[in-house]
Amino acid sequence: MREHGPKAVNLICMLATAAGLLLFQACSNGPVSTFEELGADGNTRGFGRKYSQNPEENEFVFGVGDEVLLEVPDELKLSGSFPIRNDGYISFAWAGDIVAAGLTPSQLKQKLTGRLALYLKDPSVVVGVGNVQSKRYYVAAPDVRQGGDIIKAMEYKGDVVLFDVFVQMGAPSSLLDDEKHVKIIRGDPRQPRVLIVNVGDIYKKGLTGGNIQIQPDDIIYIPPTWIGHVNSTISGVAAPFQSIFTISRTIGAVDQSWRILSGDGGYSRGYAF
């Protein structure tokens, strides 16, 4: 049986301790994240965005980075596209800086009309939505190669239904479980909602009752097949051991290099893991 030198033994102990700490941290539950536990720092509004959209209303709400399209037929020189700054304002001639983030197009129209009424008689203002950067929804789907899930952020441009998302993903139906249930998760710090839809009924039977409107910040979760469940489980179980094997190989390489440098002839012993 091979004996390790004192330096190699110390190194093995140090790496084993580090591996133990990593495993302990991986098994811990982590910090709490509910608004009750976090107190004043906790999130109390949907996804926590400053300019959030009322989930009960379908009208678009402007946010930071979005582009406002304005047309003033009586004064075409005032028309154009106006990006919303980080402070939530746009700069508009005659009206000056005006808050746009957090407003719907109709609310912004009303505010601009009131400002322009100081300079124009019965002004007409048309407000449109240009490039949208503030709205996202998220898609989580199985990673068939490495197990677990892949989560991707998608731009929300309004009027998006569930089947649009499914088609845009290019996801084969084999990714879904036998009943093809997809979850639409609407996060909320107090009362999150989970809606379950059978997508197969949409594209096989034409039953579009579940082809619901997607809202900003929705999480669309596509569950794996039973094979995907097995793959995820195996990957999760194997991951800590893969880390240990990597550490073990590193210990062996370091120990062998130390023996060669010390003249112990490490190569002749055929050291391997």
Secondary structure, DSSP 8 states (H G I E B T S, - for coil): -----HHHHHHHHHHHHHHHHHHHHHHS------HHHHGGGS--STT--TT---TT--S----TT-EEEEE-TT-GGG-EEEE--TTSEEEETTTEEEE-TT--HHHHHHHHHHHHTTTSSS---EEEE----S-EEEEEEE-TTTSSEEEEEEE--S--BHHHHHHHHT--GGGS-TT-EEEEEE--SS--EEEEEEHHHHHHH--GGG--B--TT-EEE----HHHHHHHHHHHHHHHHHHHHHHHHHHHHHHHHHHHHTTS-GGGGT---
